[in-house]
Amino acid sequence: MSKVQEFLQSKKKVFLLLGDSGAGKSTFNRALEINIWEKYGKDETRIPLFIHLPLIENPERNLVTKQLQILDFTETQIKELKAHHKFILICDGYDEIQQTKNLYETNQLNKPGGWQVQMVISCRTEYNGVDYKNQFQPTERNNGGKKEQFQEAIITPFSENQIQDYVKQYISLKNHQNMPSDDTYWELEEYQQALKEIPNLLELVKNPFLLKLALEVLPGLFSKNSKFSAAHITRIGLYDKFVSQWIERSEIRLRGMELSSHDNEHFQTLCRSGFTFCSISYLKEFATAIYDHQGGKPVVRYLEYRSQEDWKKSLFNNDGGRKLLRESIPLTCNVDQYRFIHESVLEYGLSLAVCEPNEDDENMESPSVTSRRMSAGSVQSFEEPFLMDDPALSNEQALLESPLGRINFVRHPSILQFLTERAQRQPTFKDQLRSIIEQSKTDKSVEIAAANAITILVRAGVQFNGADLQGIKIPGADLSYGVFDSACLEGADLRDVNLRNIWLRQANLRGAQMTGVQFGELPYLQQDSEVQCCAFSPDGKIFAVGTENGDIHLYETSNWKRIRSLNGHSEGVYDVAFSAAGDQIASGSDDRTVRLWDVDTGNSIQTLQGHTGWVMSVVYSPKGDQIASGSFDSTVRL
């Protein structure tokens, strides 16, 4: 909270709050809103406005107005607020709106006549690319010479002390609720023992949401006197138990209710078919519909008699007891807005639509993977034999018809993580993925599924040394950190594939399509003449290049675009230096002069003469009030 408070006291405009899924970004944002309201009218005159971005249609335009309309402000009131009040916008869930627009810029915030605000905006860390800052920071680098307008911070994982404090508060809350003391209720000592003895569990629950899930499900995973040290718990295992436990409790609740004859008839039918099975099927259908029809935007709006889309009518009709199923999965409803209790539950639901848990197929000895490039003893080879006529592979067509065959999961890291853990635990699923890659050699229609399949296998630690991958079609796959030594990729479709830090020693890439392939190399800047010097600004935002023809070119390091050229030297530039504040550049040239430049405008401020030889070096004093220059004439001038 201290970093945000520091930001709110500054003249900066945008604060980016980063964190993993379940790190507590939304909880923090709500706490920040309350904190500001408590100060309002005392130390704070600005109005805090919490905006859950997925609820706003087209948030790139009129964001503030749309949120106030949701809160039932009239047009007159909105105009008055815009004209006479300043706001602190708390924008939650940027990663959930599935776009890359810079909302600060597209909404023209702090422009003349516009909303006057400071913006706090949160986003998942794993959704950000190399140039992610362009999606958040104001475009004017220094806003007319003022301090930087952008700040960011990352929510760090829980420490062991914070985990212990959370467990104690959880136990206290359960005691306050008078929970029964049966086999599903643990005391503090049992939780502490489990956290200490279960391999990798303490590392897993440094994520706040996973800690909450673990405390809910651990008592149901172990009987009394269980040997914790022999257990193997993964992220997806916690979600499997959490969702099944949620549905079981819903079934018990419905059995104890006095249902209408109509609902009771549907309930009995669902129970005969398997209530948990029907609920899981509906959960998968709901999650898949969100990705198929909304691109993953998590909030579904539905009002009977108003919503005309067929897919919504299918989800929300009450035929076959769908109303009961809707009330039995981890779903929340606020008037006409339906969403899963946490976005990670939505992502888990989509992963279920690809592959469900299969206890008969579980490989409980599968190691927890912490590195994408694994030791030889902890990996499996792509070339391990598997039977193509194995009955377990008969569901391969269903797998191709699942979201695996139509959604590129590379853009959804959390879903990939769920499926990676599933592949590590279920050998049959891993074999199905291998088979799909093989099928892509002759069937272009499965290329999306094949790209997903090989991405999952690479992340699961499967090595492809010496593998026959000739002609596979995997455009858009992520093979980073994969091991493909001596693999045959001749004629493969590798367009837009991420090959960052891949092992490709002696691999055959003859005839492979490699347009857009990413090797993880940083960009190079082509110049018109010989480069004689270069320098970064103190904040690292600007890069200056001095050339043999006397020009100095400035680049923004966020996107490596040239922003301006400094022209004035008649001969080559031997050295460039930024002032401590980053607002000036000094340059030394073969023309025997030192020039001072304004970084923002590119104008030459002053030309210093006196050297009788080439100026080989320039430097600012720490305070920035002096410049020293060294010359081929054997002198240093101040």
C-alpha positions as CSV (number, residue, x, y, z in Angstrom):
1,M,0.0,0.0,0.0
2,S,2.9,2.4,0.7
3,K,4.0,2.4,-3.0
4,V,0.5,3.4,-4.1
5,Q,0.2,6.1,-1.4
6,E,3.5,7.5,-2.6
7,F,2.2,7.5,-6.1
8,L,-1.0,9.3,-5.0
9,Q,1.0,12.0,-3.4
10,S,3.1,12.6,-6.6
11,K,2.2,14.2,-9.9
12,K,2.4,10.9,-11.7
13,K,-0.6,9.8,-13.7
14,V,-0.6,6.0,-14.0
15,F,0.2,3.3,-11.5
16,L,0.4,-0.3,-12.9
17,L,-0.3,-3.0,-10.3
18,L,1.0,-6.4,-11.5
19,G,0.6,-9.8,-9.9
20,D,0.0,-13.5,-10.8
21,S,-3.4,-15.0,-11.0
22,G,-4.8,-15.2,-7.4
23,A,-2.1,-12.8,-6.0
24,G,-4.8,-10.5,-4.5
25,K,-5.0,-7.6,-7.0
26,S,-8.7,-7.2,-6.8
27,T,-8.7,-7.5,-3.0
28,F,-6.0,-4.8,-2.9
29,N,-7.9,-2.5,-5.2
30,R,-11.0,-2.8,-3.0
31,A,-9.0,-2.1,0.1
32,L,-7.5,0.9,-1.6
33,E,-10.9,2.3,-2.5
34,I,-12.0,2.0,1.2
35,N,-8.8,3.6,2.3
36,I,-9.3,6.6,0.1
37,W,-12.9,7.0,1.1
38,E,-11.9,7.0,4.7
39,K,-9.6,10.0,4.0
40,Y,-12.1,11.8,1.8
41,G,-13.1,15.2,3.0
42,K,-10.1,15.2,5.4
43,D,-6.7,14.6,3.7
44,E,-8.1,13.7,0.3
45,T,-10.4,15.8,-1.9
46,R,-10.4,13.5,-4.9
47,I,-13.1,10.9,-5.4
48,P,-12.1,7.2,-5.6
49,L,-14.0,5.3,-8.4
50,F,-13.6,1.6,-8.5
51,I,-14.1,0.2,-12.1
52,H,-14.2,-3.5,-12.8
53,L,-13.1,-3.3,-16.4
54,P,-14.9,-6.5,-17.6
55,L,-18.2,-4.9,-16.8
56,I,-17.6,-2.0,-19.1
57,E,-18.5,-2.4,-22.7
58,N,-15.8,-0.9,-24.9
59,P,-13.8,0.6,-22.0
60,E,-11.4,2.3,-24.5
61,R,-14.0,5.1,-24.8
62,N,-15.9,7.1,-22.2
63,L,-14.7,4.8,-19.4
64,V,-15.5,7.1,-16.5
65,T,-18.9,8.1,-17.8
66,K,-19.9,4.5,-18.4
67,Q,-19.0,3.5,-14.8
68,L,-21.0,6.5,-13.4
69,Q,-23.9,5.5,-15.5
70,I,-23.8,2.0,-14.0
71,L,-24.0,3.7,-10.6
72,D,-27.1,5.5,-11.8
73,F,-25.7,9.0,-12.0
74,T,-27.7,11.3,-14.3
75,E,-26.2,13.1,-17.3
76,T,-26.4,16.4,-15.4
77,Q,-24.6,14.9,-12.4
78,I,-21.9,13.4,-14.6
79,K,-21.2,16.7,-16.3
80,E,-21.0,18.5,-12.9
81,L,-18.5,15.9,-11.6
82,K,-16.4,16.2,-14.8
83,A,-16.3,19.9,-14.6
84,H,-15.6,20.4,-10.8
85,H,-14.1,17.2,-9.4
86,K,-10.9,15.2,-9.7
87,F,-10.9,11.4,-9.4
88,I,-8.7,8.5,-8.5
89,L,-9.6,5.7,-10.9
90,I,-9.0,2.2,-9.6
91,C,-9.3,0.0,-12.7
92,D,-9.4,-3.7,-11.9
93,G,-8.8,-6.6,-14.3
94,Y,-7.2,-5.2,-17.4
95,D,-6.1,-8.7,-18.4
96,E,-9.7,-9.9,-18.4
97,I,-10.9,-7.5,-21.2
98,Q,-8.8,-9.3,-23.8
99,Q,-7.3,-6.2,-25.5
100,T,-4.1,-4.1,-25.7
101,K,-5.5,-0.6,-25.9
102,N,-3.9,2.1,-23.7
103,L,-7.0,3.1,-21.7
104,Y,-5.3,6.3,-20.3
105,E,-4.7,7.5,-23.9
106,T,-7.9,6.4,-25.6
107,N,-10.0,8.0,-22.9
108,Q,-8.0,11.2,-23.3
109,L,-7.6,11.5,-19.5
110,N,-6.2,14.7,-18.1
111,K,-6.6,16.4,-21.5
112,P,-8.2,20.0,-21.5
113,G,-11.9,19.5,-20.8
114,G,-11.5,15.9,-20.0
115,W,-11.6,13.9,-16.7
116,Q,-8.8,14.9,-14.3
117,V,-7.5,11.8,-12.7
118,Q,-4.8,9.6,-11.4
119,M,-5.2,6.0,-12.5
120,V,-4.4,2.8,-10.7
121,I,-4.8,-0.2,-13.0
122,S,-4.1,-3.9,-12.3
123,C,-3.1,-6.7,-14.7
124,R,-1.8,-10.2,-14.5
125,T,2.0,-10.4,-14.8
126,E,1.9,-13.4,-17.2
127,Y,-0.2,-11.5,-19.8
128,N,2.4,-8.9,-20.5
129,G,4.7,-8.9,-23.5
130,V,8.1,-7.2,-23.9
131,D,6.6,-3.8,-24.6
132,Y,3.8,-4.0,-22.1
133,K,4.4,-0.5,-20.7
134,N,3.1,1.0,-24.0
135,Q,-0.3,-0.3,-23.0
136,F,-0.4,1.8,-19.8
137,Q,2.0,4.8,-19.7
138,P,1.1,8.2,-21.0
139,T,2.7,8.8,-24.4
140,E,4.5,12.1,-23.5
141,R,7.7,11.0,-22.1
142,N,8.2,13.7,-19.6
143,N,4.9,15.7,-20.0
144,G,6.6,19.0,-20.8
145,G,9.7,18.4,-18.7
146,K,8.0,17.2,-15.5
147,K,8.9,14.0,-13.7
148,E,7.9,10.6,-15.2
149,Q,4.2,10.0,-15.3
150,F,4.2,6.2,-14.9
151,Q,5.0,3.9,-12.0
152,E,4.6,0.2,-11.5
153,A,4.8,-2.4,-8.7
154,I,4.4,-6.1,-8.3
155,I,2.4,-7.9,-5.6
156,T,4.9,-10.3,-4.1
157,P,4.0,-13.9,-3.0
158,F,3.1,-14.5,0.7
159,S,6.0,-15.1,3.0
160,E,6.0,-18.0,5.4
161,N,5.0,-15.7,8.3
162,Q,2.1,-14.3,6.2
163,I,1.0,-17.8,5.4
164,Q,1.0,-18.7,9.1
165,D,-1.0,-15.5,10.0
166,Y,-3.5,-16.3,7.3
167,V,-4.0,-19.9,8.6
168,K,-4.6,-18.6,12.1
169,Q,-7.2,-16.1,11.0
170,Y,-8.8,-18.8,8.9
171,I,-9.1,-21.1,11.9
172,S,-10.4,-18.3,14.1
173,L,-13.1,-17.5,11.5
174,K,-14.1,-21.2,11.3
175,N,-14.3,-21.4,15.1
176,H,-16.5,-18.2,15.2
177,Q,-18.8,-19.9,12.7
178,N,-19.1,-22.9,15.0
179,M,-17.9,-25.4,12.4
180,P,-18.4,-29.1,13.5
181,S,-15.4,-30.9,14.9
182,D,-15.4,-33.9,12.5
183,D,-12.9,-35.5,10.1
184,T,-13.3,-32.5,7.7
185,Y,-12.3,-30.0,10.3
186,W,-8.6,-29.4,11.1
187,E,-7.0,-27.6,14.0
188,L,-4.0,-25.2,13.5
189,E,-1.5,-27.9,14.3
190,E,-2.8,-30.2,11.5
191,Y,-2.5,-27.4,8.9
192,Q,1.0,-26.5,10.1
193,Q,2.1,-30.1,9.9
194,A,0.7,-30.5,6.3
195,L,2.3,-27.3,5.2
196,K,5.6,-28.4,6.6
197,E,5.6,-32.1,5.4
198,I,3.8,-32.1,2.0
199,P,6.4,-31.7,-0.7
200,N,6.2,-28.3,-2.5
201,L,2.9,-27.3,-0.8
202,L,4.4,-24.4,1.0
203,E,5.7,-23.0,-2.3
204,L,2.4,-23.5,-3.9
205,V,0.3,-21.7,-1.3
206,K,2.4,-18.5,-1.4
207,N,-0.3,-17.5,-3.8
208,P,-3.2,-16.2,-1.7
209,F,-6.0,-17.8,-3.7
210,L,-4.3,-21.2,-3.8
211,L,-3.8,-20.9,0.0
212,K,-7.5,-20.3,0.4
213,L,-8.3,-23.3,-1.8
214,A,-5.8,-25.5,0.1
215,L,-7.2,-24.7,3.5
216,E,-10.7,-25.6,2.2
217,V,-9.8,-28.9,0.6
218,L,-6.9,-30.4,2.6
219,P,-9.1,-31.9,5.3
220,G,-11.0,-33.7,2.5
221,L,-7.9,-35.0,0.8
222,F,-6.5,-36.8,3.9
223,S,-7.8,-39.2,6.4
224,K,-6.7,-39.2,10.0
225,N,-3.1,-40.3,10.5
226,S,-2.3,-39.9,6.8
227,K,1.4,-39.7,5.9
228,F,1.8,-36.2,4.5
229,S,5.3,-36.7,3.2
230,A,4.1,-39.2,0.6
231,A,1.5,-36.9,-0.8
232,H,1.9,-35.1,-4.2
233,I,-0.3,-32.0,-4.5
234,T,-0.4,-29.8,-7.6
235,R,-2.3,-26.6,-8.5
236,I,-4.7,-28.5,-10.7
237,G,-5.2,-31.1,-7.9
238,L,-6.4,-28.3,-5.6
239,Y,-8.9,-27.1,-8.2
240,D,-10.1,-30.6,-8.9
241,K,-10.9,-31.1,-5.2
242,F,-12.3,-27.6,-4.6
243,V,-14.8,-27.8,-7.5
244,S,-15.9,-31.4,-6.6
245,Q,-16.3,-30.4,-3.0
246,W,-18.3,-27.3,-3.9
247,I,-20.7,-29.4,-6.0
248,E,-21.0,-32.1,-3.3
249,R,-22.0,-29.4,-0.8
250,S,-24.5,-28.0,-3.3
251,E,-26.1,-31.5,-3.7
252,I,-26.3,-31.9,0.1
253,R,-27.9,-28.4,0.3
254,L,-30.5,-29.3,-2.4
255,R,-31.3,-32.6,-0.7
256,G,-32.2,-30.6,2.5
257,M,-34.3,-28.0,0.8
258,E,-38.0,-28.2,0.1
259,L,-38.0,-28.0,-3.7
260,S,-41.0,-27.4,-5.9
261,S,-42.4,-30.5,-7.5
262,H,-40.9,-29.3,-10.8
263,D,-37.5,-28.7,-9.4
264,N,-37.6,-31.9,-7.4
265,E,-38.3,-33.9,-10.5
266,H,-35.3,-32.4,-12.2
267,F,-33.2,-32.9,-9.2
268,Q,-34.0,-36.6,-9.0
269,T,-33.2,-37.0,-12.7
270,L,-29.9,-35.3,-12.2
271,C,-29.1,-37.5,-9.2
272,R,-29.9,-40.6,-11.2
273,S,-27.5,-39.5,-14.0
274,G,-24.9,-38.4,-11.4
275,F,-25.3,-35.0,-9.9
276,T,-21.5,-34.3,-9.9
277,F,-21.2,-35.5,-13.5
278,C,-24.0,-33.2,-14.7
279,S,-22.7,-30.2,-12.8
280,I,-19.2,-30.7,-14.2
281,S,-20.6,-31.0,-17.7
282,Y,-22.5,-27.7,-17.3
283,L,-19.5,-26.0,-15.8
284,K,-17.5,-27.0,-18.9
285,E,-20.2,-25.8,-21.2
286,F,-20.4,-22.5,-19.4
287,A,-16.7,-21.9,-19.5
288,T,-16.4,-23.0,-23.2
289,A,-19.2,-20.6,-24.2
290,I,-17.4,-17.7,-22.6
291,Y,-14.3,-18.3,-24.7
292,D,-16.1,-19.3,-27.9
293,H,-18.6,-16.3,-27.9
294,Q,-16.9,-13.7,-25.7
295,G,-13.2,-14.3,-26.4
296,G,-12.7,-15.1,-22.7
297,K,-14.3,-12.0,-21.2
298,P,-15.5,-13.4,-18.0
299,V,-18.8,-11.6,-17.3
300,V,-21.9,-13.0,-19.1
301,R,-24.9,-10.7,-19.1
302,Y,-28.3,-12.3,-19.3
303,L,-31.9,-11.1,-18.8
304,E,-34.8,-13.3,-19.8
305,Y,-36.8,-11.9,-22.7
306,R,-34.0,-9.4,-23.5
307,S,-31.0,-11.6,-24.3
308,Q,-31.5,-12.9,-27.9
309,E,-28.3,-14.9,-28.4
310,D,-28.9,-18.6,-28.9
311,W,-25.9,-19.6,-26.8
312,K,-27.1,-17.6,-23.8
313,K,-30.6,-19.0,-24.1
314,S,-29.1,-22.5,-24.1
315,L,-27.1,-21.8,-21.0
316,F,-29.9,-20.1,-19.0
317,N,-33.0,-22.0,-20.0
318,N,-34.4,-24.2,-17.2
319,D,-34.8,-27.4,-19.2
320,G,-33.3,-30.4,-17.6
321,G,-32.7,-28.7,-14.3
322,R,-30.2,-26.2,-15.6
323,K,-31.3,-23.7,-13.0
324,L,-30.2,-26.2,-10.3
325,L,-26.9,-26.8,-12.1
326,R,-26.3,-23.1,-12.4
327,E,-26.8,-22.7,-8.6
328,S,-24.5,-25.7,-7.9
329,I,-21.2,-24.6,-9.7
330,P,-18.8,-21.9,-8.4
331,L,-20.7,-19.1,-10.2
332,T,-21.9,-15.7,-8.8
333,C,-24.8,-13.6,-10.0
334,N,-25.3,-9.9,-9.6
335,V,-28.6,-8.9,-11.2
336,D,-27.9,-9.7,-14.9
337,Q,-24.2,-10.4,-14.6
338,Y,-22.9,-14.0,-14.2
339,R,-19.3,-14.9,-13.6
340,F,-17.2,-17.6,-11.9
341,I,-16.1,-16.8,-8.4
342,H,-12.5,-16.2,-9.7
343,E,-11.1,-16.0,-13.2
344,S,-8.8,-18.9,-12.5
345,V,-11.9,-21.1,-11.9
346,L,-13.1,-20.1,-15.4
347,E,-9.7,-21.1,-16.9
348,Y,-9.8,-24.4,-14.9
349,G,-13.3,-25.0,-16.4
350,L,-12.0,-24.6,-19.9
351,S,-9.1,-26.9,-19.2
352,L,-11.7,-29.5,-18.0
353,A,-13.4,-29.2,-21.4
354,V,-10.1,-30.4,-22.9
355,C,-9.1,-33.1,-20.4
356,E,-10.8,-34.2,-17.1
357,P,-9.1,-35.9,-14.2
358,N,-8.9,-39.7,-14.5
359,E,-7.9,-41.4,-11.3
360,D,-7.2,-44.7,-13.1
361,D,-4.7,-42.9,-15.3
362,E,-3.1,-40.7,-12.7
363,N,0.7,-40.9,-12.4
364,M,1.0,-39.9,-8.8
365,E,4.8,-40.2,-8.9
366,S,5.1,-37.4,-11.6
367,P,7.5,-34.8,-10.3
368,S,6.6,-31.2,-9.8
369,V,8.1,-29.3,-12.7
370,T,9.8,-26.1,-11.8
371,S,12.0,-25.7,-14.9
372,R,11.1,-26.0,-18.5
373,R,14.5,-27.5,-19.3
374,M,14.7,-30.6,-17.1
375,S,17.4,-33.1,-16.3
376,A,17.6,-36.3,-18.3
377,G,16.3,-38.3,-15.3
378,S,13.1,-36.2,-14.9
379,V,11.9,-36.1,-18.5
380,Q,10.2,-38.3,-21.0
381,S,11.0,-38.5,-24.7
382,F,8.6,-37.9,-27.5
383,E,9.8,-41.1,-29.1
384,E,8.5,-43.3,-26.2
385,P,6.3,-45.9,-27.8
386,F,2.5,-45.7,-27.5
387,L,-0.2,-47.8,-29.2
388,M,-2.2,-46.0,-31.8
389,D,-5.0,-48.5,-31.4
390,D,-5.1,-48.2,-27.6
391,P,-8.8,-47.9,-26.5
392,A,-7.8,-45.0,-24.2
393,L,-7.0,-43.0,-27.4
394,S,-10.5,-43.5,-28.8
395,N,-11.5,-40.1,-27.5
396,E,-8.9,-38.3,-29.7
397,Q,-11.6,-37.0,-32.0
398,A,-13.5,-35.5,-29.0
399,L,-10.2,-33.8,-28.0
400,L,-9.9,-32.3,-31.5
401,E,-13.5,-31.0,-31.2
402,S,-12.7,-29.5,-27.8
403,P,-11.3,-26.0,-27.2
404,L,-7.9,-27.5,-27.9
405,G,-8.7,-27.5,-31.6
406,R,-9.9,-24.0,-32.0
407,I,-8.3,-21.7,-29.3
408,N,-4.6,-20.8,-29.3
409,F,-3.7,-21.4,-25.6
410,V,-0.3,-19.7,-26.0
411,R,-2.3,-16.5,-25.3
412,H,-3.7,-18.0,-22.1
413,P,-0.8,-19.0,-19.8
414,S,-3.0,-20.1,-16.9
415,I,-5.0,-22.6,-19.0
416,L,-1.7,-23.9,-20.4
417,Q,-0.5,-24.4,-16.8
418,F,-3.6,-26.5,-15.9
419,L,-3.2,-28.7,-19.0
420,T,0.6,-29.0,-18.5
421,E,0.0,-30.4,-15.0
422,R,-2.7,-32.7,-16.4
423,A,-0.3,-34.1,-19.0
424,Q,2.3,-34.7,-16.3
425,R,-0.2,-36.7,-14.2
426,Q,-2.1,-38.5,-17.0
427,P,0.0,-40.5,-19.5
428,T,-3.0,-41.2,-21.7
429,F,-3.6,-37.4,-22.3
430,K,0.1,-37.1,-23.1
431,D,-0.2,-39.9,-25.7
432,Q,-3.2,-38.2,-27.2
433,L,-1.2,-35.0,-27.6
434,R,1.6,-36.9,-29.3
435,S,-0.9,-38.4,-31.7
436,I,-2.3,-35.0,-32.7
437,I,1.1,-33.7,-33.5
438,E,1.7,-36.8,-35.7
439,Q,-1.7,-36.2,-37.4
440,S,-0.7,-32.6,-38.3
441,K,1.9,-34.0,-40.7
442,T,-0.9,-34.9,-43.2
443,D,-3.9,-32.9,-41.9
444,K,-3.7,-29.1,-41.9
445,S,-7.1,-28.8,-40.1
446,V,-5.5,-29.9,-36.8
447,E,-2.7,-27.3,-36.8
448,I,-4.2,-25.3,-33.9
449,A,-4.6,-28.4,-31.8
450,A,-1.1,-29.6,-32.7
451,A,0.4,-26.2,-31.8
452,N,-1.3,-26.4,-28.4
453,A,-0.3,-30.1,-28.0
454,I,3.4,-29.5,-28.6
455,T,3.4,-26.4,-26.4
456,I,1.9,-28.4,-23.5
457,L,4.3,-31.3,-24.0
458,V,7.3,-29.0,-24.0
459,R,6.1,-27.3,-20.8
460,A,5.5,-30.8,-19.3
461,G,9.2,-31.6,-19.8
462,V,8.9,-33.9,-22.8
463,Q,12.2,-33.9,-24.8
464,F,12.2,-34.2,-28.6
465,N,15.8,-35.2,-29.1
466,G,16.0,-37.1,-32.4
467,A,12.3,-37.0,-32.9
468,D,10.8,-37.3,-36.4
469,L,8.8,-34.1,-36.7
470,Q,9.1,-33.8,-40.5
471,G,6.2,-31.8,-41.9
472,I,4.4,-31.1,-38.6
473,K,2.2,-28.0,-38.7
474,I,2.4,-26.1,-35.4
475,P,2.1,-22.3,-36.3
476,G,2.0,-20.1,-33.3
477,A,3.3,-22.7,-30.8
478,D,5.6,-21.9,-27.9
479,L,8.7,-24.2,-27.9
480,S,10.8,-21.9,-25.7
481,Y,13.2,-23.8,-23.5
482,G,12.4,-27.0,-25.4
483,V,14.9,-29.7,-26.2
484,F,15.0,-30.6,-29.9
485,D,18.6,-31.7,-30.5
486,S,19.0,-33.7,-33.7
487,A,15.2,-33.5,-34.3
488,C,14.0,-33.6,-37.9
489,L,11.9,-30.6,-38.6
490,E,12.3,-30.7,-42.3
491,G,9.3,-29.0,-44.1
492,A,7.7,-28.2,-40.8
493,D,5.3,-25.2,-40.5
494,L,6.9,-23.1,-37.8
495,R,5.5,-19.8,-38.6
496,D,5.3,-17.4,-35.6
497,V,6.7,-20.1,-33.3
498,N,8.5,-19.0,-30.2
499,L,12.0,-20.6,-30.2
500,R,13.4,-18.6,-27.4
501,N,16.2,-20.5,-25.6
502,I,15.4,-23.7,-27.5
503,W,18.0,-26.4,-27.9
504,L,18.3,-27.1,-31.7
505,R,21.8,-28.6,-32.0
506,Q,22.2,-30.5,-35.3
507,A,18.4,-30.2,-35.9
508,N,17.3,-30.5,-39.5
509,L,15.3,-27.4,-40.5
510,R,15.6,-27.7,-44.2
511,G,12.5,-26.3,-46.0
512,A,10.8,-25.3,-42.8
513,Q,8.4,-22.3,-42.9
514,M,9.9,-19.9,-40.4
515,T,8.2,-16.5,-41.1
516,G,7.8,-14.6,-37.8
517,V,9.8,-17.1,-35.8
518,Q,11.0,-15.6,-32.5
519,F,14.4,-16.5,-31.2
520,G,14.3,-14.0,-28.3
521,E,16.9,-11.7,-29.8
522,L,16.8,-8.1,-28.9
523,P,16.3,-5.7,-31.9
524,Y,19.1,-4.1,-33.8
525,L,19.0,-0.5,-35.0
526,Q,20.2,-0.1,-38.5
527,Q,22.0,3.3,-39.1
528,D,22.9,5.2,-42.2
529,S,26.5,5.5,-41.3
530,E,29.1,4.1,-38.9
531,V,28.1,4.1,-35.3
532,Q,30.9,5.8,-33.1
533,C,29.1,6.0,-29.7
534,C,25.9,5.3,-27.8
535,A,24.4,5.9,-24.4
536,F,21.3,5.2,-22.3
537,S,19.5,7.9,-20.4
538,P,19.6,7.6,-16.6
539,D,16.1,6.2,-16.4
540,G,16.8,3.8,-19.3
541,K,13.9,5.1,-21.4
542,I,15.9,6.8,-24.1
543,F,18.8,5.5,-26.2
544,A,21.2,7.9,-28.1
545,V,23.3,6.9,-31.0
546,G,26.1,9.0,-32.4
547,T,27.1,8.4,-36.0
548,E,30.1,9.1,-38.3
549,N,28.0,11.5,-40.5
550,G,27.5,13.9,-37.5
551,D,23.9,13.0,-36.6
552,I,22.6,11.8,-33.2
553,H,19.5,9.6,-33.2
554,L,17.2,9.1,-30.1
555,Y,15.1,6.0,-29.6
556,E,12.5,5.0,-27.0
557,T,13.6,1.7,-25.5
558,S,10.0,0.6,-24.8
559,N,9.5,0.0,-28.6
560,W,12.8,1.0,-30.1
561,K,11.2,3.6,-32.4
562,R,13.3,6.6,-33.4
563,I,11.7,9.7,-31.8
564,R,14.0,12.4,-33.1
565,S,17.4,13.2,-34.7
566,L,19.8,15.9,-33.5
567,N,21.5,17.6,-36.4
568,G,24.2,20.2,-36.2
569,H,27.7,18.6,-36.1
570,S,29.5,18.9,-39.4
571,E,31.6,15.8,-38.8
572,G,31.4,12.5,-36.9
573,V,30.1,12.3,-33.3
574,Y,32.7,10.5,-31.0
575,D,30.8,10.6,-27.7
576,V,27.4,11.4,-26.2
577,A,26.4,11.8,-22.5
578,F,23.1,12.4,-20.7
579,S,22.7,14.8,-17.9
580,A,21.7,13.4,-14.5
581,A,18.2,14.6,-15.0
582,G,18.0,13.1,-18.5
583,D,16.8,16.3,-20.0
584,Q,20.0,17.2,-21.8
585,I,22.6,15.5,-24.0
586,A,26.2,16.6,-24.5
587,S,28.0,15.5,-27.6
588,G,31.7,15.6,-28.7
589,S,32.6,15.7,-32.4
590,D,35.4,15.5,-35.0
591,D,34.4,19.1,-35.8
592,R,36.2,20.1,-32.5
593,T,33.0,21.3,-30.8
594,V,30.9,20.2,-27.9
595,R,27.1,20.7,-28.3
596,L,24.4,20.7,-25.7
597,W,20.9,19.4,-26.8
598,D,17.4,19.5,-25.3
599,V,16.2,15.9,-25.3
600,D,12.4,16.8,-25.5
601,T,12.7,19.2,-28.4
602,G,15.9,18.1,-30.1
603,N,17.1,21.7,-30.3
604,S,20.7,22.7,-29.9
605,I,21.0,24.7,-26.7
606,Q,24.6,25.7,-26.9
607,T,27.8,25.1,-28.9
608,L,31.1,25.0,-26.9
609,Q,34.3,25.8,-28.9
610,G,38.0,25.9,-28.0
611,H,39.4,22.5,-28.7
612,T,41.9,22.4,-31.5
613,G,41.5,18.7,-32.1
614,W,38.8,16.1,-32.3
615,V,36.6,15.9,-29.1
616,M,36.9,12.3,-28.0
617,S,34.8,12.2,-24.8
618,V,32.3,14.3,-22.8
619,V,30.8,13.8,-19.3
620,Y,28.5,15.7,-17.0
621,S,29.4,16.3,-13.3
622,P,27.2,14.5,-10.8
623,K,25.3,17.8,-10.0
624,G,24.9,18.5,-13.7
625,D,26.3,22.0,-13.4
626,Q,29.6,21.3,-15.3
627,I,30.7,19.4,-18.4
628,A,34.2,18.0,-19.0
629,S,35.4,17.2,-22.5
630,G,38.6,15.4,-23.6
631,S,40.2,16.1,-27.0
632,F,42.8,14.7,-29.4
633,D,44.6,18.0,-28.6
634,S,45.7,16.5,-25.3
635,T,43.5,18.8,-23.2
636,V,40.5,18.5,-21.0
637,R,38.2,21.5,-20.9
638,L,35.5,22.3,-18.3
